Every structure is written in C-alpha cells, then in structure tokens.
Amino acid sequence: MSNRHARPAAVARKRKRSEQRDVTRARFVAVAKGLFTEAGYDGTSIAMVCRRARVTHGALYHHFPGKLQLFEAVLEQVTAGLVEGMARAVAGAKGLERIERALDAYLTACGDPSVQAVLLRDGPRVLERAKFDAIDHAANEPFVTGLLQAAIDEGVLRPHDVKVVGRVIGAACAEAGVALAGAEDRDAVRREVKALFSGWLSSLKK
C-alpha cells in the first residue's frame, strides 16, 4: 500500500480512537453524575462508579486521575447544561424579557436534583474556591454579560461595566439557588428572588 493511501487510513483510525475515548469518557461522566446526585460526593467512590459503568478501575483511571477530577467533569457538564437551558429559554425574546426568562429558567433548574447536589451543595464545598469559580464563571459569565450587553445595545439598560455587574448577579443567583433548594416553600422564595432582581433591573434601566 502506498503512503498516499496509508496516511488517510491512519488519520481515520486516529479519529475513531478519539471518538471512542470521547464516548467512554462521556459514559463515565454520566454514571458519576447519577451517583453524585444520589449519594453526594462523600458517599460516592470510584469503585461504585466502576461497578455501575461495568468497567475496571484501570479503564476509569485512564480518563480521570481520581474522584475529584471526575467530579470536576460532572460539575462542568451540569453547569454547561444549566446555561444551555437558559439560552433556550431566552430565544426570541428581547430587552428585559430576555433577562427575566433567563432568571426563570435558572430558578427552575435549581429544582433539578443534579443541580442541587453537584452545583449548589457539593461543588463549592469540595473544590477550592478558585477552581469552582473558574468552572462556574467559564460557563455562566459569557452568557450573563451577553444578556446585559444586548440590553444596553438595545437601549433598555444604562451603560455599565457588564463584567462587574454580571459577576455580582451571578453570585446573587448562586445564593438564590441555595436558598431555593433548601426552602420548604419554594414558591415563596422564588417570588422574593424575582422581586429582588426586578428591583435591581429597574435601577439599571435607561
């Protein structure tokens, strides 16, 4: 076989191996997400993940050095999923309605058991603050600042530093999520949070 024909075949094999690695890694993350949601970080072990995924410890360690790194991957997925949900919720909306829809979607997501367990409860406790913030901000900050900048460009909000305001709003949302997740009357907490954010947005109106 000539080198001309061998080269594309080698590229195809390399691509297939890469795709297989991605599929296997995604499987580990999915299994771990279920266990972290059910048993929490402390109640989940690598052995439990391997048993549920039906793989050896060596196979898992080929993708993740340990439980902490596996948890980080789950946190990244949960956070990205939350932002994707907010993005779908704001599609077609304009101005403040876009921001209000995003908040509604966020508060709804806070009722999801995986969001509660991984993002709101264990994430801030298990990871170093800088690491947790980096994961959270990487997903959330571009979306939040984008919403604010769009409202400014549309003339709905006064010009301001969207990164600073976005960071404050993001932190407030995280605290609101914790309060909502642990509340006996979630509807009441949700109304309070929406009223608070409505007041903040009113103060930023042009």
Secondary structure as a PSIPRED ss2 file (coil, helix, strand):
# PSIPRED VFORMAT (PSIPRED V4.0)

   1 M C   1.000  0.000  0.000
   2 S C   1.000  0.000  0.000
   3 N H   0.000  1.000  0.000
   4 R H   0.000  1.000  0.000
   5 H H   0.000  1.000  0.000
   6 A H   0.000  1.000  0.000
   7 R H   0.000  1.000  0.000
   8 P H   0.000  1.000  0.000
   9 A H   0.000  1.000  0.000
  10 A H   0.000  1.000  0.000
  11 V H   0.000  1.000  0.000
  12 A H   0.000  1.000  0.000
  13 R H   0.000  1.000  0.000
  14 K H   0.000  1.000  0.000
  15 R H   0.000  1.000  0.000
  16 K H   0.000  1.000  0.000
  17 R H   0.000  1.000  0.000
  18 S H   0.000  1.000  0.000
  19 E H   0.000  1.000  0.000
  20 Q H   0.000  1.000  0.000
  21 R H   0.000  1.000  0.000
  22 D H   0.000  1.000  0.000
  23 V H   0.000  1.000  0.000
  24 T H   0.000  1.000  0.000
  25 R H   0.000  1.000  0.000
  26 A H   0.000  1.000  0.000
  27 R H   0.000  1.000  0.000
  28 F H   0.000  1.000  0.000
  29 V H   0.000  1.000  0.000
  30 A H   0.000  1.000  0.000
  31 V H   0.000  1.000  0.000
  32 A H   0.000  1.000  0.000
  33 K H   0.000  1.000  0.000
  34 G H   0.000  1.000  0.000
  35 L H   0.000  1.000  0.000
  36 F H   0.000  1.000  0.000
  37 T H   0.000  1.000  0.000
  38 E H   0.000  1.000  0.000
  39 A H   0.000  1.000  0.000
  40 G C   1.000  0.000  0.000
  41 Y C   1.000  0.000  0.000
  42 D C   1.000  0.000  0.000
  43 G C   1.000  0.000  0.000
  44 T C   1.000  0.000  0.000
  45 S C   1.000  0.000  0.000
  46 I H   0.000  1.000  0.000
  47 A H   0.000  1.000  0.000
  48 M H   0.000  1.000  0.000
  49 V H   0.000  1.000  0.000
  50 C H   0.000  1.000  0.000
  51 R H   0.000  1.000  0.000
  52 R H   0.000  1.000  0.000
  53 A H   0.000  1.000  0.000
  54 R C   1.000  0.000  0.000
  55 V C   1.000  0.000  0.000
  56 T C   1.000  0.000  0.000
  57 H H   0.000  1.000  0.000
  58 G H   0.000  1.000  0.000
  59 A H   0.000  1.000  0.000
  60 L H   0.000  1.000  0.000
  61 Y H   0.000  1.000  0.000
  62 H C   1.000  0.000  0.000
  63 H C   1.000  0.000  0.000
  64 F C   1.000  0.000  0.000
  65 P C   1.000  0.000  0.000
  66 G C   1.000  0.000  0.000
  67 K H   0.000  1.000  0.000
  68 L H   0.000  1.000  0.000
  69 Q H   0.000  1.000  0.000
  70 L H   0.000  1.000  0.000
  71 F H   0.000  1.000  0.000
  72 E H   0.000  1.000  0.000
  73 A H   0.000  1.000  0.000
  74 V H   0.000  1.000  0.000
  75 L H   0.000  1.000  0.000
  76 E H   0.000  1.000  0.000
  77 Q H   0.000  1.000  0.000
  78 V H   0.000  1.000  0.000
  79 T H   0.000  1.000  0.000
  80 A H   0.000  1.000  0.000
  81 G H   0.000  1.000  0.000
  82 L H   0.000  1.000  0.000
  83 V H   0.000  1.000  0.000
  84 E H   0.000  1.000  0.000
  85 G H   0.000  1.000  0.000
  86 M H   0.000  1.000  0.000
  87 A H   0.000  1.000  0.000
  88 R H   0.000  1.000  0.000
  89 A H   0.000  1.000  0.000
  90 V H   0.000  1.000  0.000
  91 A C   1.000  0.000  0.000
  92 G C   1.000  0.000  0.000
  93 A C   1.000  0.000  0.000
  94 K C   1.000  0.000  0.000
  95 G H   0.000  1.000  0.000
  96 L H   0.000  1.000  0.000
  97 E H   0.000  1.000  0.000
  98 R H   0.000  1.000  0.000
  99 I H   0.000  1.000  0.000
 100 E H   0.000  1.000  0.000
 101 R H   0.000  1.000  0.000
 102 A H   0.000  1.000  0.000
 103 L H   0.000  1.000  0.000
 104 D H   0.000  1.000  0.000
 105 A H   0.000  1.000  0.000
 106 Y H   0.000  1.000  0.000
 107 L H   0.000  1.000  0.000
 108 T H   0.000  1.000  0.000
 109 A H   0.000  1.000  0.000
 110 C C   1.000  0.000  0.000
 111 G C   1.000  0.000  0.000
 112 D C   1.000  0.000  0.000
 113 P H   0.000  1.000  0.000
 114 S H   0.000  1.000  0.000
 115 V H   0.000  1.000  0.000
 116 Q H   0.000  1.000  0.000
 117 A H   0.000  1.000  0.000
 118 V H   0.000  1.000  0.000
 119 L H   0.000  1.000  0.000
 120 L H   0.000  1.000  0.000
 121 R H   0.000  1.000  0.000
 122 D H   0.000  1.000  0.000
 123 G H   0.000  1.000  0.000
 124 P H   0.000  1.000  0.000
 125 R H   0.000  1.000  0.000
 126 V H   0.000  1.000  0.000
 127 L C   1.000  0.000  0.000
 128 E C   1.000  0.000  0.000
 129 R H   0.000  1.000  0.000
 130 A H   0.000  1.000  0.000
 131 K H   0.000  1.000  0.000
 132 F H   0.000  1.000  0.000
 133 D H   0.000  1.000  0.000
 134 A H   0.000  1.000  0.000
 135 I H   0.000  1.000  0.000
 136 D H   0.000  1.000  0.000
 137 H H   0.000  1.000  0.000
 138 A H   0.000  1.000  0.000
 139 A H   0.000  1.000  0.000
 140 N H   0.000  1.000  0.000
 141 E H   0.000  1.000  0.000
 142 P H   0.000  1.000  0.000
 143 F H   0.000  1.000  0.000
 144 V H   0.000  1.000  0.000
 145 T H   0.000  1.000  0.000
 146 G H   0.000  1.000  0.000
 147 L H   0.000  1.000  0.000
 148 L H   0.000  1.000  0.000
 149 Q H   0.000  1.000  0.000
 150 A H   0.000  1.000  0.000
 151 A H   0.000  1.000  0.000
 152 I H   0.000  1.000  0.000
 153 D H   0.000  1.000  0.000
 154 E C   1.000  0.000  0.000
 155 G C   1.000  0.000  0.000
 156 V C   1.000  0.000  0.000
 157 L E   0.000  0.000  1.000
 158 R C   1.000  0.000  0.000
 159 P C   1.000  0.000  0.000
 160 H C   1.000  0.000  0.000
 161 D C   1.000  0.000  0.000
 162 V H   0.000  1.000  0.000
 163 K H   0.000  1.000  0.000
 164 V H   0.000  1.000  0.000
 165 V H   0.000  1.000  0.000
 166 G H   0.000  1.000  0.000
 167 R H   0.000  1.000  0.000
 168 V H   0.000  1.000  0.000
 169 I H   0.000  1.000  0.000
 170 G H   0.000  1.000  0.000
 171 A H   0.000  1.000  0.000
 172 A H   0.000  1.000  0.000
 173 C H   0.000  1.000  0.000
 174 A H   0.000  1.000  0.000
 175 E H   0.000  1.000  0.000
 176 A H   0.000  1.000  0.000
 177 G H   0.000  1.000  0.000
 178 V H   0.000  1.000  0.000
 179 A H   0.000  1.000  0.000
 180 L H   0.000  1.000  0.000
 181 A H   0.000  1.000  0.000
 182 G C   1.000  0.000  0.000
 183 A C   1.000  0.000  0.000
 184 E C   1.000  0.000  0.000
 185 D C   1.000  0.000  0.000
 186 R H   0.000  1.000  0.000
 187 D H   0.000  1.000  0.000
 188 A H   0.000  1.000  0.000
 189 V H   0.000  1.000  0.000
 190 R H   0.000  1.000  0.000
 191 R H   0.000  1.000  0.000
 192 E H   0.000  1.000  0.000
 193 V H   0.000  1.000  0.000
 194 K H   0.000  1.000  0.000
 195 A H   0.000  1.000  0.000
 196 L H   0.000  1.000  0.000
 197 F H   0.000  1.000  0.000
 198 S H   0.000  1.000  0.000
 199 G H   0.000  1.000  0.000
 200 W H   0.000  1.000  0.000
 201 L H   0.000  1.000  0.000
 202 S H   0.000  1.000  0.000
 203 S H   0.000  1.000  0.000
 204 L H   0.000  1.000  0.000
 205 K E   0.000  0.000  1.000
 206 K C   1.000  0.000  0.000
